[in-house]
């Protein structure tokens, strides 16, 4: 559970960056943000929020939407599917023009019935696995099938003949594991849920005698596994380890000894910062570095404000229900003036003048179709060098 102090600082940052002060203008246009500010994802949710606020601030500096400043209404999901409906209803009651989030697949599933007729943007790579989402919901990032293809391509390229999948219990990694077993027939062993790895739990792994391991789990479970195997002198060559997107985070490296995973490889579900410069801007603004989900959350903020401006410019009204969807499709597809992640203000100006725009995001061209799926999601490969993540330059080999 996040401390009260952290929550206060987060809300203060939100107020500063997005115009959420108590004396905000009466005509402010609210956008809803659903994040897991408490629970297991608290730290990464703050990072995602900061990126989203940067996009909103850029829009406000350019005059907002239709002359109205944008305010962000943030609500905590508690990382709990049983609790996510109430904060979502609060955003609806506050007349949020669009809702961004939630950031976990089981939370999104919990909202499908009551919110299927509303526009939601789901930026987190973990929610790209929401196969049965309503059409009015827009997902980002490569889905589990694409990531599974990329991970298996890494394993195959290493020459391994007997890989073993070690999977955790969270919803995203479970979907990824399902794709790896179903599409590629990789044998699977489940890691213990609440119990740390120990001599007994790793024995089935050792008995399998694999020549490569695909690890799809959360950082705490991964760290526990690595420590146990290292203590038994059974970790082996780190080059035999292939890691899921959920492990492409400082939270992994901060909890294993330096050098233990040197040479391990993995896949990220998000192609990040192809335009350059965002990492520096993020660091200057927050004295922090963006995590993987920061990039699509920034893009979600940009797409939301551009789509809202287009809706008002074309119809004179803010769309209700899922009516924003066609405008999200319009501002992300070819045919308009291309605007980059750092040109949100320029994009708003073009839309106010009646022109069309195509937003080219930090994660690349989004190009949404009418069902809310991006047709250009890509991945990138990485390795661990010098106790940091280092990209492996190569084109993606698997179609989204």
One Martini backbone bead per residue (centre of mass of N, CA, C, O) as a GRO file, in nm:
protein
  400
    1UNK     BB    1   0.096   0.036   0.023
    2UNK     BB    2   0.069   0.351  -0.006
    3UNK     BB    3   0.162   0.631   0.114
    4UNK     BB    4   0.041   0.933   0.202
    5UNK     BB    5   0.282   1.104   0.106
    6UNK     BB    6   0.281   1.011  -0.187
    7UNK     BB    7  -0.006   1.098  -0.258
    8UNK     BB    8   0.035   1.399  -0.209
    9UNK     BB    9   0.259   1.445  -0.415
   10UNK     BB   10   0.101   1.354  -0.662
   11UNK     BB   11  -0.128   1.564  -0.642
   12UNK     BB   12   0.057   1.806  -0.658
   13UNK     BB   13   0.167   1.745  -0.938
   14UNK     BB   14  -0.103   1.744  -1.082
   15UNK     BB   15  -0.179   2.037  -1.021
   16UNK     BB   16   0.065   2.172  -1.156
   17UNK     BB   17   0.047   2.035  -1.453
   18UNK     BB   18  -0.300   2.029  -1.500
   19UNK     BB   19  -0.492   2.227  -1.339
   20UNK     BB   20  -0.599   2.110  -1.026
   21UNK     BB   21  -0.692   2.334  -0.878
   22UNK     BB   22  -0.932   2.458  -0.674
   23UNK     BB   23  -0.929   2.733  -0.880
   24UNK     BB   24  -1.037   2.638  -1.126
   25UNK     BB   25  -1.194   2.674  -1.397
   26UNK     BB   26  -1.525   2.633  -1.486
   27UNK     BB   27  -1.435   2.548  -1.804
   28UNK     BB   28  -1.306   2.297  -1.751
   29UNK     BB   29  -1.171   2.000  -1.901
   30UNK     BB   30  -1.227   1.674  -1.827
   31UNK     BB   31  -0.995   1.406  -1.753
   32UNK     BB   32  -0.959   1.071  -1.703
   33UNK     BB   33  -0.765   0.878  -1.445
   34UNK     BB   34  -0.670   0.532  -1.422
   35UNK     BB   35  -0.487   0.417  -1.137
   36UNK     BB   36  -0.243   0.232  -0.937
   37UNK     BB   37  -0.173   0.395  -0.642
   38UNK     BB   38  -0.230   0.116  -0.519
   39UNK     BB   39  -0.020  -0.135  -0.476
   40UNK     BB   40   0.196  -0.296  -0.697
   41UNK     BB   41   0.178  -0.027  -0.917
   42UNK     BB   42   0.251   0.248  -0.790
   43UNK     BB   43   0.525   0.338  -0.912
   44UNK     BB   44   0.443   0.314  -1.218
   45UNK     BB   45   0.196   0.504  -1.205
   46UNK     BB   46   0.347   0.765  -1.154
   47UNK     BB   47   0.506   0.758  -1.418
   48UNK     BB   48   0.258   0.764  -1.604
   49UNK     BB   49   0.133   1.025  -1.501
   50UNK     BB   50   0.365   1.215  -1.579
   51UNK     BB   51   0.337   1.178  -1.883
   52UNK     BB   52   0.044   1.266  -1.912
   53UNK     BB   53   0.084   1.556  -1.796
   54UNK     BB   54   0.271   1.656  -2.021
   55UNK     BB   55   0.058   1.653  -2.245
   56UNK     BB   56  -0.148   1.841  -2.108
   57UNK     BB   57   0.037   2.081  -2.071
   58UNK     BB   58   0.091   2.128  -2.371
   59UNK     BB   59  -0.206   2.195  -2.435
   60UNK     BB   60  -0.240   2.435  -2.236
   61UNK     BB   61  -0.013   2.613  -2.362
   62UNK     BB   62  -0.205   2.604  -2.642
   63UNK     BB   63  -0.521   2.655  -2.513
   64UNK     BB   64  -0.638   2.389  -2.537
   65UNK     BB   65  -0.983   2.307  -2.579
   66UNK     BB   66  -1.163   2.535  -2.720
   67UNK     BB   67  -1.041   2.733  -2.483
   68UNK     BB   68  -1.010   2.499  -2.273
   69UNK     BB   69  -0.898   2.385  -2.000
   70UNK     BB   70  -0.726   2.110  -1.870
   71UNK     BB   71  -0.831   1.850  -1.650
   72UNK     BB   72  -0.724   1.610  -1.409
   73UNK     BB   73  -0.889   1.307  -1.303
   74UNK     BB   74  -0.778   1.119  -1.041
   75UNK     BB   75  -0.791   0.756  -0.985
   76UNK     BB   76  -0.804   0.481  -0.765
   77UNK     BB   77  -0.807   0.124  -0.802
   78UNK     BB   78  -0.624  -0.059  -0.597
   79UNK     BB   79  -0.563  -0.316  -0.773
   80UNK     BB   80  -0.892  -0.382  -0.781
   81UNK     BB   81  -1.164  -0.519  -0.933
   82UNK     BB   82  -1.370  -0.457  -0.688
   83UNK     BB   83  -1.288  -0.120  -0.700
   84UNK     BB   84  -1.301   0.018  -0.998
   85UNK     BB   85  -1.596   0.120  -1.044
   86UNK     BB   86  -1.622   0.368  -0.860
   87UNK     BB   87  -1.404   0.559  -0.987
   88UNK     BB   88  -1.537   0.549  -1.267
   89UNK     BB   89  -1.808   0.676  -1.182
   90UNK     BB   90  -1.687   0.943  -1.087
   91UNK     BB   91  -1.597   1.033  -1.372
   92UNK     BB   92  -1.875   1.036  -1.496
   93UNK     BB   93  -2.001   1.239  -1.293
   94UNK     BB   94  -1.767   1.458  -1.384
   95UNK     BB   95  -1.759   1.459  -1.702
   96UNK     BB   96  -1.563   1.298  -1.855
   97UNK     BB   97  -1.457   1.296  -2.184
   98UNK     BB   98  -1.233   1.084  -2.095
   99UNK     BB   99  -1.076   0.763  -2.036
  100UNK     BB  100  -0.770   0.671  -1.876
  101UNK     BB  101  -0.783   0.354  -1.844
  102UNK     BB  102  -0.663   0.109  -1.702
  103UNK     BB  103  -0.341  -0.087  -1.600
  104UNK     BB  104  -0.511  -0.366  -1.592
  105UNK     BB  105  -0.674  -0.635  -1.716
  106UNK     BB  106  -0.870  -0.702  -1.473
  107UNK     BB  107  -0.983  -0.414  -1.462
  108UNK     BB  108  -1.100  -0.400  -1.747
  109UNK     BB  109  -1.293  -0.638  -1.723
  110UNK     BB  110  -1.467  -0.506  -1.488
  111UNK     BB  111  -1.571  -0.266  -1.709
  112UNK     BB  112  -1.727  -0.385  -1.956
  113UNK     BB  113  -2.028  -0.360  -1.886
  114UNK     BB  114  -2.066  -0.047  -1.778
  115UNK     BB  115  -1.835   0.076  -2.023
  116UNK     BB  116  -1.892   0.000  -2.336
  117UNK     BB  117  -2.020   0.311  -2.412
  118UNK     BB  118  -1.725   0.416  -2.368
  119UNK     BB  119  -1.437   0.603  -2.377
  120UNK     BB  120  -1.128   0.422  -2.383
  121UNK     BB  121  -0.782   0.441  -2.287
  122UNK     BB  122  -0.525   0.176  -2.312
  123UNK     BB  123  -0.183   0.204  -2.266
  124UNK     BB  124  -0.099  -0.045  -2.144
  125UNK     BB  125   0.062  -0.334  -2.229
  126UNK     BB  126  -0.122  -0.523  -2.052
  127UNK     BB  127  -0.405  -0.435  -2.211
  128UNK     BB  128  -0.355  -0.567  -2.500
  129UNK     BB  129  -0.507  -0.852  -2.401
  130UNK     BB  130  -0.805  -0.741  -2.458
  131UNK     BB  131  -0.995  -0.929  -2.666
  132UNK     BB  132  -1.306  -0.833  -2.545
  133UNK     BB  133  -1.338  -0.551  -2.621
  134UNK     BB  134  -1.473  -0.274  -2.681
  135UNK     BB  135  -1.485  -0.053  -2.947
  136UNK     BB  136  -1.447   0.214  -2.753
  137UNK     BB  137  -1.167   0.087  -2.710
  138UNK     BB  138  -0.813   0.178  -2.672
  139UNK     BB  139  -0.518   0.022  -2.760
  140UNK     BB  140  -0.175  -0.057  -2.667
  141UNK     BB  141   0.049  -0.233  -2.801
  142UNK     BB  142   0.173  -0.533  -2.804
  143UNK     BB  143   0.064  -0.834  -2.798
  144UNK     BB  144   0.115  -1.148  -2.681
  145UNK     BB  145   0.163  -1.284  -2.958
  146UNK     BB  146   0.394  -1.100  -3.048
  147UNK     BB  147   0.580  -1.139  -2.803
  148UNK     BB  148   0.603  -1.444  -2.827
  149UNK     BB  149   0.738  -1.442  -3.103
  150UNK     BB  150   0.991  -1.281  -3.014
  151UNK     BB  151   1.090  -1.470  -2.792
  152UNK     BB  152   1.115  -1.723  -2.974
  153UNK     BB  153   1.318  -1.595  -3.167
  154UNK     BB  154   1.542  -1.572  -2.960
  155UNK     BB  155   1.565  -1.867  -2.888
  156UNK     BB  156   1.616  -1.977  -3.173
  157UNK     BB  157   1.874  -1.793  -3.221
  158UNK     BB  158   2.043  -1.952  -2.987
  159UNK     BB  159   1.987  -2.282  -3.035
  160UNK     BB  160   1.768  -2.386  -2.874
  161UNK     BB  161   1.587  -2.711  -2.794
  162UNK     BB  162   1.500  -2.686  -2.457
  163UNK     BB  163   1.269  -2.505  -2.353
  164UNK     BB  164   1.146  -2.312  -2.062
  165UNK     BB  165   0.855  -2.211  -1.896
  166UNK     BB  166   0.825  -1.938  -1.658
  167UNK     BB  167   0.533  -1.864  -1.468
  168UNK     BB  168   0.302  -1.649  -1.356
  169UNK     BB  169  -0.008  -1.487  -1.218
  170UNK     BB  170  -0.046  -1.261  -1.384
  171UNK     BB  171  -0.237  -1.168  -1.645
  172UNK     BB  172  -0.031  -1.099  -1.863
  173UNK     BB  173   0.167  -1.344  -1.826
  174UNK     BB  174  -0.052  -1.555  -1.878
  175UNK     BB  175  -0.108  -1.474  -2.171
  176UNK     BB  176   0.180  -1.515  -2.270
  177UNK     BB  177   0.202  -1.813  -2.191
  178UNK     BB  178  -0.032  -1.913  -2.365
  179UNK     BB  179   0.106  -1.837  -2.635
  180UNK     BB  180   0.365  -2.013  -2.600
  181UNK     BB  181   0.219  -2.288  -2.572
  182UNK     BB  182   0.014  -2.276  -2.814
  183UNK     BB  183   0.212  -2.179  -3.057
  184UNK     BB  184   0.509  -2.338  -2.948
  185UNK     BB  185   0.514  -2.568  -2.720
  186UNK     BB  186   0.607  -2.469  -2.446
  187UNK     BB  187   0.700  -2.568  -2.164
  188UNK     BB  188   0.549  -2.552  -1.823
  189UNK     BB  189   0.617  -2.366  -1.516
  190UNK     BB  190   0.498  -2.275  -1.215
  191UNK     BB  191   0.518  -2.028  -1.003
  192UNK     BB  192   0.500  -1.919  -0.708
  193UNK     BB  193   0.307  -1.698  -0.565
  194UNK     BB  194   0.350  -1.608  -0.239
  195UNK     BB  195   0.600  -1.790  -0.255
  196UNK     BB  196   0.912  -1.814  -0.240
  197UNK     BB  197   1.174  -1.932  -0.361
  198UNK     BB  198   1.316  -2.268  -0.338
  199UNK     BB  199   1.450  -2.572  -0.335
  200UNK     BB  200   1.176  -2.711  -0.395
  201UNK     BB  201   1.054  -2.528  -0.631
  202UNK     BB  202   1.320  -2.572  -0.833
  203UNK     BB  203   1.345  -2.877  -0.895
  204UNK     BB  204   1.171  -2.908  -1.156
  205UNK     BB  205   1.356  -2.726  -1.321
  206UNK     BB  206   1.615  -2.900  -1.297
  207UNK     BB  207   1.492  -3.172  -1.405
  208UNK     BB  208   1.443  -3.074  -1.706
  209UNK     BB  209   1.702  -2.967  -1.854
  210UNK     BB  210   1.737  -2.699  -1.982
  211UNK     BB  211   1.870  -2.461  -2.246
  212UNK     BB  212   1.622  -2.263  -2.174
  213UNK     BB  213   1.460  -1.950  -2.052
  214UNK     BB  214   1.129  -1.837  -1.996
  215UNK     BB  215   1.030  -1.529  -1.830
  216UNK     BB  216   0.691  -1.477  -1.682
  217UNK     BB  217   0.697  -1.211  -1.455
  218UNK     BB  218   0.751  -1.055  -1.174
  219UNK     BB  219   1.014  -0.915  -1.013
  220UNK     BB  220   0.999  -1.059  -0.733
  221UNK     BB  221   0.989  -1.350  -0.845
  222UNK     BB  222   1.249  -1.332  -1.010
  223UNK     BB  223   1.449  -1.264  -0.783
  224UNK     BB  224   1.396  -1.518  -0.616
  225UNK     BB  225   1.484  -1.719  -0.831
  226UNK     BB  226   1.775  -1.618  -0.878
  227UNK     BB  227   1.877  -1.653  -0.591
  228UNK     BB  228   1.828  -1.956  -0.563
  229UNK     BB  229   1.997  -2.052  -0.806
  230UNK     BB  230   2.263  -1.918  -0.717
  231UNK     BB  231   2.289  -2.068  -0.440
  232UNK     BB  232   2.299  -2.354  -0.616
  233UNK     BB  233   2.459  -2.314  -0.883
  234UNK     BB  234   2.196  -2.295  -1.131
  235UNK     BB  235   2.177  -2.052  -1.333
  236UNK     BB  236   2.396  -2.003  -1.525
  237UNK     BB  237   2.378  -1.875  -1.827
  238UNK     BB  238   2.229  -1.574  -1.897
  239UNK     BB  239   2.188  -1.636  -2.211
  240UNK     BB  240   1.941  -1.842  -2.134
  241UNK     BB  241   1.772  -1.582  -2.075
  242UNK     BB  242   1.418  -1.488  -2.122
  243UNK     BB  243   1.233  -1.179  -2.102
  244UNK     BB  244   0.973  -1.008  -2.016
  245UNK     BB  245   0.826  -0.697  -2.011
  246UNK     BB  246   0.788  -0.698  -1.688
  247UNK     BB  247   1.132  -0.694  -1.672
  248UNK     BB  248   1.156  -0.396  -1.802
  249UNK     BB  249   1.295  -0.290  -1.507
  250UNK     BB  250   1.448  -0.156  -1.231
  251UNK     BB  251   1.314  -0.356  -1.026
  252UNK     BB  252   1.506  -0.586  -1.103
  253UNK     BB  253   1.804  -0.470  -1.077
  254UNK     BB  254   1.767  -0.367  -0.773
  255UNK     BB  255   1.727  -0.706  -0.682
  256UNK     BB  256   2.015  -0.777  -0.802
  257UNK     BB  257   2.315  -0.860  -0.859
  258UNK     BB  258   2.576  -0.754  -1.004
  259UNK     BB  259   2.604  -0.957  -1.304
  260UNK     BB  260   2.394  -1.194  -1.290
  261UNK     BB  261   2.242  -1.089  -1.588
  262UNK     BB  262   2.462  -1.090  -1.790
  263UNK     BB  263   2.304  -1.132  -2.117
  264UNK     BB  264   2.029  -1.109  -2.088
  265UNK     BB  265   1.708  -1.131  -2.248
  266UNK     BB  266   1.447  -0.934  -2.429
  267UNK     BB  267   1.111  -0.789  -2.435
  268UNK     BB  268   0.930  -0.516  -2.557
  269UNK     BB  269   0.595  -0.386  -2.610
  270UNK     BB  270   0.760  -0.110  -2.662
  271UNK     BB  271   0.836   0.144  -2.881
  272UNK     BB  272   1.075   0.382  -2.784
  273UNK     BB  273   1.159   0.699  -2.869
  274UNK     BB  274   1.192   0.755  -3.192
  275UNK     BB  275   1.219   1.081  -3.175
  276UNK     BB  276   1.339   1.184  -2.934
  277UNK     BB  277   1.388   1.358  -2.604
  278UNK     BB  278   1.194   1.254  -2.377
  279UNK     BB  279   1.384   1.168  -2.154
  280UNK     BB  280   1.493   1.453  -2.099
  281UNK     BB  281   1.222   1.588  -2.037
  282UNK     BB  282   1.142   1.405  -1.804
  283UNK     BB  283   1.391   1.459  -1.624
  284UNK     BB  284   1.353   1.765  -1.598
  285UNK     BB  285   1.062   1.753  -1.471
  286UNK     BB  286   1.117   1.485  -1.246
  287UNK     BB  287   1.381   1.339  -1.184
  288UNK     BB  288   1.335   1.102  -1.400
  289UNK     BB  289   1.255   0.794  -1.556
  290UNK     BB  290   1.111   0.635  -1.808
  291UNK     BB  291   0.895   0.396  -1.850
  292UNK     BB  292   0.731   0.209  -2.066
  293UNK     BB  293   0.437   0.339  -1.998
  294UNK     BB  294   0.499   0.641  -2.050
  295UNK     BB  295   0.472   0.657  -2.358
  296UNK     BB  296   0.166   0.576  -2.396
  297UNK     BB  297   0.057   0.789  -2.195
  298UNK     BB  298   0.138   1.028  -2.357
  299UNK     BB  299  -0.013   0.950  -2.615
  300UNK     BB  300  -0.292   0.949  -2.485
  301UNK     BB  301  -0.300   1.250  -2.424
  302UNK     BB  302  -0.264   1.348  -2.713
  303UNK     BB  303  -0.505   1.204  -2.844
  304UNK     BB  304  -0.727   1.318  -2.668
  305UNK     BB  305  -0.694   1.624  -2.735
  306UNK     BB  306  -0.710   1.601  -3.043
  307UNK     BB  307  -0.988   1.464  -3.060
  308UNK     BB  308  -1.148   1.683  -2.909
  309UNK     BB  309  -1.084   1.912  -3.103
  310UNK     BB  310  -1.206   1.784  -3.352
  311UNK     BB  311  -1.492   1.753  -3.252
  312UNK     BB  312  -1.545   2.056  -3.205
  313UNK     BB  313  -1.466   2.160  -3.491
  314UNK     BB  314  -1.687   1.976  -3.644
  315UNK     BB  315  -1.957   2.000  -3.425
  316UNK     BB  316  -1.945   2.186  -3.146
  317UNK     BB  317  -1.905   1.918  -2.971
  318UNK     BB  318  -1.905   1.694  -2.720
  319UNK     BB  319  -1.882   1.376  -2.703
  320UNK     BB  320  -2.068   1.091  -2.634
  321UNK     BB  321  -1.967   0.817  -2.506
  322UNK     BB  322  -1.829   0.674  -2.811
  323UNK     BB  323  -1.789   0.940  -3.003
  324UNK     BB  324  -1.465   0.973  -3.007
  325UNK     BB  325  -1.353   0.746  -3.186
  326UNK     BB  326  -1.340   0.872  -3.482
  327UNK     BB  327  -1.129   1.091  -3.387
  328UNK     BB  328  -0.902   0.902  -3.311
  329UNK     BB  329  -0.871   0.782  -3.590
  330UNK     BB  330  -0.817   1.051  -3.745
  331UNK     BB  331  -0.546   1.144  -3.565
  332UNK     BB  332  -0.386   0.846  -3.653
  333UNK     BB  333  -0.413   0.882  -3.960
  334UNK     BB  334  -0.361   0.920  -4.266
  335UNK     BB  335  -0.394   1.268  -4.432
  336UNK     BB  336  -0.237   1.456  -4.250
  337UNK     BB  337  -0.064   1.642  -4.050
  338UNK     BB  338   0.229   1.583  -3.912
  339UNK     BB  339   0.272   1.507  -3.557
  340UNK     BB  340   0.454   1.512  -3.285
  341UNK     BB  341   0.504   1.481  -2.950
  342UNK     BB  342   0.622   1.804  -2.961
  343UNK     BB  343   0.328   1.901  -3.140
  344UNK     BB  344   0.052   1.959  -3.004
  345UNK     BB  345   0.000   2.259  -3.060
  346UNK     BB  346   0.007   2.234  -3.368
  347UNK     BB  347  -0.227   2.036  -3.390
  348UNK     BB  348  -0.443   2.223  -3.269
  349UNK     BB  349  -0.422   2.444  -3.480
  350UNK     BB  350  -0.505   2.278  -3.727
  351UNK     BB  351  -0.785   2.193  -3.617
  352UNK     BB  352  -0.898   2.483  -3.581
  353UNK     BB  353  -0.854   2.526  -3.909
  354UNK     BB  354  -0.970   2.237  -4.039
  355UNK     BB  355  -0.751   2.035  -4.019
  356UNK     BB  356  -0.560   1.756  -4.051
  357UNK     BB  357  -0.413   1.491  -3.845
  358UNK     BB  358  -0.102   1.303  -3.761
  359UNK     BB  359  -0.006   1.116  -3.501
  360UNK     BB  360   0.337   1.080  -3.389
  361UNK     BB  361   0.461   0.890  -3.160
  362UNK     BB  362   0.670   0.747  -2.932
  363UNK     BB  363   0.550   0.456  -3.051
  364UNK     BB  364   0.453   0.570  -3.308
  365UNK     BB  365   0.234   0.488  -3.521
  366UNK     BB  366  -0.102   0.407  -3.457
  367UNK     BB  367  -0.344   0.347  -3.641
  368UNK     BB  368  -0.645   0.323  -3.595
  369UNK     BB  369  -0.919   0.142  -3.583
  370UNK     BB  370  -1.265   0.101  -3.538
  371UNK     BB  371  -1.193  -0.114  -3.288
  372UNK     BB  372  -0.925   0.005  -3.123
  373UNK     BB  373  -0.677  -0.086  -3.296
  374UNK     BB  374  -0.348  -0.107  -3.351
  375UNK     BB  375  -0.155  -0.151  -3.665
  376UNK     BB  376   0.164  -0.061  -3.537
  377UNK     BB  377   0.272  -0.244  -3.334
  378UNK     BB  378   0.579  -0.267  -3.145
  379UNK     BB  379   0.905  -0.384  -3.075
  380UNK     BB  380   1.187  -0.464  -2.849
  381UNK     BB  381   1.513  -0.543  -2.798
  382UNK     BB  382   1.716  -0.672  -2.517
  383UNK     BB  383   1.987  -0.621  -2.282
  384UNK     BB  384   2.224  -0.694  -2.027
  385UNK     BB  385   2.448  -0.418  -1.940
  386UNK     BB  386   2.594  -0.298  -1.673
  387UNK     BB  387   2.320  -0.298  -1.515
  388UNK     BB  388   2.155  -0.255  -1.790
  389UNK     BB  389   1.958  -0.153  -2.052
  390UNK     BB  390   2.008  -0.272  -2.392
  391UNK     BB  391   1.965  -0.231  -2.705
  392UNK     BB  392   1.863  -0.425  -2.996
  393UNK     BB  393   1.925  -0.379  -3.313
  394UNK     BB  394   1.614  -0.439  -3.485
  395UNK     BB  395   1.374  -0.571  -3.658
  396UNK     BB  396   1.072  -0.670  -3.655
  397UNK     BB  397   0.934  -1.017  -3.707
  398UNK     BB  398   0.638  -0.954  -3.593
  399UNK     BB  399   0.316  -0.929  -3.626
  400UNK     BB  400   0.038  -0.763  -3.477
   0.00000   0.00000   0.00000
